[in-house]
Amino acid sequence: MRHILALDAGTGSGRAVIFNENGKELATATREWTHKEEPGYPNSMTFERDRNWALLLTAIKEVLSKVDNANIKAISTSSMREAIVVYDQQQNELWACANVDARAESQVKQLRAISGNLESKAYKISGQTFALGTAPRLLWLKEHRPQIYEKIAYVAMLSDWVAKRLGAPIALDPSNGGTTGLFNLKTRNWDLELAQELGLKSDYLAAPVYETGTKFGEVSAKAATETGLKAGTAIVMGGGDAQLGSVGVAAVEANDAAVFGGSFWQQEVNIPKPLDDKSERIRMNFHALANMWQAEAIVFFPGIAARWFRDYIAPDIKAKALKMSKDPYELLEDMAMQVPAGSHGIIPIFSDAMDYMHWRHAAPSFLNLSLDPDKSGRGVMFRALQENAAIATLANLKRIADITGNFPEEIIFASGAAKGKLWPQILADVLQIPVKTPIVKEATALGAAIAAGVGVGIYQDMASAAKQLVKWDKVFEPKPNNKDVYQDAFERWQKSYTAQLELADAGITKHLWKAPGE
């Protein structure tokens, strides 16, 4: 039996997963990590390359130890998008940042000052705004780290960094590279004229672009020694986490829709060509399939908020679960299942609905708490957090429907949040459409494995392989009696969020996150 290794450098963790050629997950190993703010630069998120590579190495070694006679034929990589690594002419690493690094505020303002419509023009070409774009970050380096800036010869993504550390040359794919904001939606490649208009040297965009599923490297002798992999093992182009996740849940046809419930929640709706969103609220991305694009919206930090609740509000429950060899979230969901829909009116304020051109979120808080412990205990608050992620997802899907003309008829739900018994049901009840969960919840890893298999000829193409390999676990049907409850909760959340955002904008409270320049 042939095996495939998928490596994913996510926002909250790095993971290694081994699949067999039939798409069965054989073993996984995960290492949680965090991204520190660089002293003196508010809202920065440094990616600690050596520290995190060491963590990923331990995950690779662990996962290989779990599979007897592992026969790894190919490797592919995925990562959080927007995170970039820059290299010099000799392909040595110079600097890296994580996905929502927002230090380049003044550089965004400088770009906007060039022309009142420059950002809108860039959005029409690339599908991206300046919020998490590469151009402001490079201009930040030019101002604050000129000794690094002058040496830059290549820009690549974090998934490409993993592949490079394994022995591949520097290269990108559209699904991840497109989030630099320097790709052209029509050509699926670098847009050199746009880069120059944004004040960058087109020399930086020298790295070749391959579609996902293309073999482009092999494991080096050095990486083989570090990891336990065999030198010469094929490295196949991977891509962005949500886009490979779409492959991993067989969302490969036009109008297919998926929600990925990880650190961030991404809502992906497949479209056969990029659309013009005149509201500029929704992001346009490249699918990992060469003939497909996606309209995307994002809910910020639901997974991180759940982890915060687990670790700091319910550490005793976490400790109890670990003693029982259970997932702490299982015990938290058991508590939340005793709470009625609507969580006694609690309104969590975390992520706003997607507004890509003016991306910011109010200060995190819980509104309308009761002094009655039965109506505001930890089970109630945790359920409210879960409902809030689903409510923000509904707001985003409505905005996507405004430009596609159709609200999804069903949703595929994957990643960590889909492992629970309650969260998928809440999502179905809030959206009032069926929610399907795949057997393999780590869809990004399976998508990467499919890409790797295509690259070495195990599978013919990604779409057919996905349809063949993805198996379904459950379908959660919406409960009609919860429709009115959640419609009311949705409307109260919208009104409350507007008021809370005004407080943050006025400086009375602090934004959960805001894009540079906002």
N, C-alpha and C positions, 0 to 999 in steps of 0.2 A: 504493500500500500504506500502510495506517495503522500508526503506531507507538505504543508505550506505554512510559513511563518508570517504573521501579520504583526507589525509594530506600530503603535499609536502613541504619539506624544500629545496628549490632551491638555486642556486647561488645568485640570486638577490632578492629573496623574499621567504616568507613562505605563503602558501595558504591552505585554507580549502574549500572543495567542497562537496556538498551533491547531490547525484543522487538517483533517484528512481530505482526500480528493473528492469525497462525497459530501463535503460541506459540514461534517460533524466536528463540533468543537471538542478537542481532546484535552486541552489544558490551557490554563491562563495564569498569568502572574502580573500583579499590579503594584506599583509604587506611587504613593501619593506625594505630590510636591506642591510648593507654593512659589509665588513670584514676588520678590521684595521690591519695595519702592526705593529707588536710588536716592540717597540723602541729598537734599537740596533741590530735588526736582519733583514737585508734587504730581501725583497721578501717573508716575512712571511705573513700569512693570518689567524689571530686568529678568531676562531668561538666563539662568546660571548654567552655562553650557557644560562645563566639566562636572559640576555636581550632579546635574540631571542625567548626563550621559552615564555616570557611575551608577546611578539608580536604575537606569534602563538596562545596563549590563547585568545587574543582579537579577532583573526580571527575565532577561533572555536565558541566563544560566539556569534559573529556577524552572522555567517552563520546559527547557530541554531535558532537565532531570526528571520531569514528570511523565515523559513519554518514552517508553522502552524502544530502543532501536529507531530513534527519530530519523526519518528519511526526508530531510528538508530539500525539496527540489527548487523552491523559489521563495523569495522574500519580497514583500511590498510594504510601503510605509504610508502612514497617514498622520495628520496633526491638526491641532487647532489652526484655524486660518488666520490671516493677517499677521501672524508672528513671522518676523523676518530675521535672516542672518546675512551679514555682509562679509565679503571676502576680498583679499588682495589679489594681485595678478598671479601669484603663485598658489592661489586657492587656499590660503591660510585664513582661518576665521579671525575676524576683527571685532565684531560686536553683534549683539542679538537683543531682541525685546519680545515680550509675550504679546498675546493678541490684542488686549484692550489697553495697551500702553497709551496714555493720553498726555504725554509730556509736551507735545509739539503745539501747544496752544498758540503761541505767538506766530509760529510759522504758518498755521492755518489762516490766521488773520492777515498775514502778509500776502498769501496767495489770493485771498479774497479781495485784497486791496488792489491787486493788479487789474482786475476787471470784475464788475458786478455780476457777470454771468459766467465766470470761469469755472466755478464749481458745477454749475448746471451743465455746461458744455462737457466737462469731464465725466459727469454722470451719464449723459446721453451716449458717450463713446464707450465707457468702461462698465457702466452699471453700478459704479461705486462713488461714494462721496469722499471728502477729505477726512472724515471722522477717524477712520482707522487706516488711512492710506499710507503708502510707503513714501510718497513725495514729501509730506511735511516732516516725517521722521528723518529722512536723509538731509533735509534742510536744517533740521535741529542739529544733526551731527556736524554739518558745515559750520554752524555758529558756535557750538559748545565743545565739539571734539574734532577740530580741524585736522589734527594729526592723523585721525582715523579716516576722516572724510577724504582726504587727499589720496589715500591708498586704495579706496574702494574700486574694485574692478568688476565684481559680481554681486548681484542681489538674488537671494533664493529664499524659499520658505522653510519652515521648521521640518516638515516631512522630508524635504530634500536634504536638510542637514543630517537627519538620521541616516539616509541612504549614503550620503557622502562619508560619514564616519564609518560606515560599513565597507566602503571601498569604491562606491560609484563616483562618476564625475559630477560636477555641478550641473543640474538641469532642473526644469520645472514642468508642471502640467497646467492646463488652463483652470481646472476646478479650484486649485489652491492658489496658483500664481495670479489668477484673475483678481484675487482680493487685494493685490497691491494697488489696484486702481490704475495700472499702467498697461493693461491689456485692452484690445479692441474686441467688443462683443461679436462683431461680424467675422473677423479673421481668426479669432481664438489664439492670438499671438500678441507679442509686445506691440505697442503703438509708440514708435520712436518720436513722431511729431508731437504727440501729447506730452511725452516726457520732457521734450525740449521746451514746450510752452509752459511747463510747470517749473522750469528753471533747473532741470537735471541734465547731466551729460548722458547722451544715449549710449555711451560706452558701458554704463552700468548694466545695461540690458543685454549683455553678451551671452548669457547662459541660454543654451538651446531649449526649445519647448517641445515636449513629446506628449501625445495623448496618453491618458491613463491606460495601463495594460501593455505598454511597450517595454521590452527588455532593454536596459541601457547600461548595465554594469554587473560586476561580480564581487563577491566578498573577497577582500584582500587577505593576505597572509597575516597582517597585523590584527585585523578585526577577527580573523579566525581564532587567533591565540586569545584575544580578549573575551570572546563570546562562547567558544566551543562549537561554533558553526564550521562547516567545511569551506576551506578556501575554494574559490571558483563557483560557489553557489550563486545562481542568477538573482540579480536585483532588478525588480520590475517597477516601472513608474507607478506611484500611487496617486494620492491627491488629498483634497480637503476632507475633513471628518464628516460633515453632513452630506457631501456629495457621494463619497464612498459608502456612507451609511444608506443612502438611497438605493445604491446597487445591492447592499446587503439585506434590504427588505423587499427587493424586487419591485421597487418603484421606478420602473424603466420605460413606462409608456406615457404619452402625453396625458395630462390631467391627473395622473397619479399624485397622491398627496401623502406626506409623511411628517410626523413630529418626532424629534429626537430629544429625549428627556435626560440630558446630562447636566454638566455644570451650567451651561446655557441650554435653553430649549429653542431649537431651530424648527421653523415650519417651512417645509419645502413643497412647492407645487410645480410639477413639470410642465414646461411649455415648449412647443416645437420651434419657436424662434423668440428672440428677445423682444419684449414689449416696451412701449413708451409709457411710463408712469408719470403723467403730468403733475401729480401731487408730490412726486419725489420722496415719497414715504417708504417705498418698498425697494428692496435691493434686487438687482438682476445679476445672476451668477451663471457660470458654466456648469452644466452637469458633468459628471465623470464620463458620461457617454458622449462620443464625439458629435452626435447629431441632435443633442438635446440641451436645453437651458432650464433655468429654474427661477421662479419668483420666490424670494425668501423674506421671511420676517424672523425676528429673534426676540425671545424673552430673556432678559438678563438675570443670571445668577440663581435660578430656582434650586439647582443642585447644590450650589454653595450655601444658600440659605438653609437648606435641609441639613447639610453637614454641620453648619453653625449651630442649629437647633440641637442636633444629636450630641455634639461635643460640649456645648456650654450651657444649654438649658436642661438637657437630660443626660448628664454624664453617668448618673447612677443606673439609668436604664441601659445605656451602652455597656456598662460594666456587667450588668446582669445578663445581657444577651450574649456577651462574649464568654461568660462562664458556662452558658447553656449551649455554646457553639452555634449560636444563631446570629443572623444579621440584625443589628440594632434597629434597622428600619422596620423589620418585621414586627417587633414589639411596639414600636411607635404607631404603626398602622393598626395593630390590634386595639390600641387605645383609641385611635381616631375613628375606628369603625363603630364605636359605641356612641358617637356624636351624630346628631341629625344633620342632614344636608343644610348648608348655610351657616354652620358653625355658630349658631346663636347670634348671628349678625355681626361677628367680628370682620373687620375690613383690613386685611394686610396691605401695606403700601410698600412695594418693592419695585419691580420693573413696570415701566409704562408700556403702552402699545408702541409699535414700531413707527418712528418718525425719522427716517434716515437722514434727511437734510438738517434736522434740528434735534439731534439725538441726546437726550438727557433724561434722568430719572430722579424722582423725588427722594427725600430722606427716608430710609427704611424705618417702618413703624407698624404697630398694630393699633387700629382705631376701634372705638366702640367696645372696649373691654368692660366686662362686668366684674363687680366685687364678689359676685356669687361664684365660689370656686368650681361649682358644677358647670358653670357656663363660660369659664375662662381658664380652665386647667390646661395642663400640657397636651392632653389628647385633643382638646378643642383647638388650641393654637396650632398644633401640627396639622390637623385637618384643614384649618383655615389657610395655612401655607400651601397645602396641596391644591385646594380650590383656587387659590389666587393664581397659581401657575396656569391652571386650565382656563381661568377667566381672561388672563392676558393673552393666552393662545387664541381664544375666541375673537378677541379684538383684532389680533393680527390677521387671522384668516378672513375676517370680514374685509379688512383693507386689501388683502390680496384679491379677494373676489371682486372688489371694485374695479380692478384693472383686467382681470381674466374674464369677468362676466359670469363666473360660476362659483358657488360655494361647494366644497367637496362633498361627495355622497358618502364617503367613508374615509377614515384616517388609519394609516399604519402607524403604530406607536412602538418605539424601540429605545434602546439604551437603558441606563440604570433605573430610571423611574418606572419603566415598563415591567420591571421585575416584581413589583408589588401587586397585591391583590386589590388594593383600594384605589390607587392613583389612576389606573386605566379606566376604572368604572366612573370615577369623578370626571375624567376627561370626556367620556361618552355622554354623561348626564349634562355637562355644561354645553357641549357642542350639539347634543341631540342628534348625533349620527353614530353608526357603529364604529367601534375602535378595535382593530385587529392587532394582536401582538404575535411576533414570530417566535419560534422556539429559541433561536439564537438571538438573544436580546442585544448582544454587543455587535450591532449591525455594521458599525464602521470597520471593525476587525474582519468580519466576514466579507465585506466589500473589498477590503484590501487583499484578502486571500483570493477572491475571485479574480481581481486584477493580476495578481501574481501568477495564478494558474493560466490565465489567457496568455501571459507573456512567454510561457514555456510550452504552450500547446496542449495543456491538460484540458482546457475548455476552448471552444471555438470563438466565442465572443462573450462579453460581459452580460448583455441582456438575456441571451438564451441560458447562460449558466445560472444567472440569478433566478430565473423562472424555474429551473430544474432543481436548484439546491435549497432555496428558501422554503421552509416548512412552517406551518402556522400552529400556534399554541392555542390561543383562545380568541373568541370574538365577544366583546363586551357590548351588549345592546343597551341603548339609552333607556332610562326609566322615565316614562312620560310624567309621572307624578312629581319628579324633581325639576321639570322644565320651568315652571313659574318661579320656584325658589331661586334657581340660578339666574333667571332673567332679571329678577329683582336685585340679586347680589351683583350682577354685572352692571346694572344701571347705577346702583349706589357706589360701586367701586369707581366708575367713570367720573361721577360728580365729586367724590372725595379726592380722587387723584388730581383733578384740576386744581382743587384748593391747595393740596399739599405741594404740588409743583410750583404754585405761586409763592409759597413760603420759602421753598428752596431757591427759587430764582431771585427772591428779595434778600437772600443771605441770612434769613432768620434760622433756617435749618440748612443742613449740608446735603447736597445731592448724593445719592447712592453712586452714581457715575454720570459724567457728562463728557461729551465729545470735545476734543480740542477746539477752541474758538467759540464755544457756546457760552 
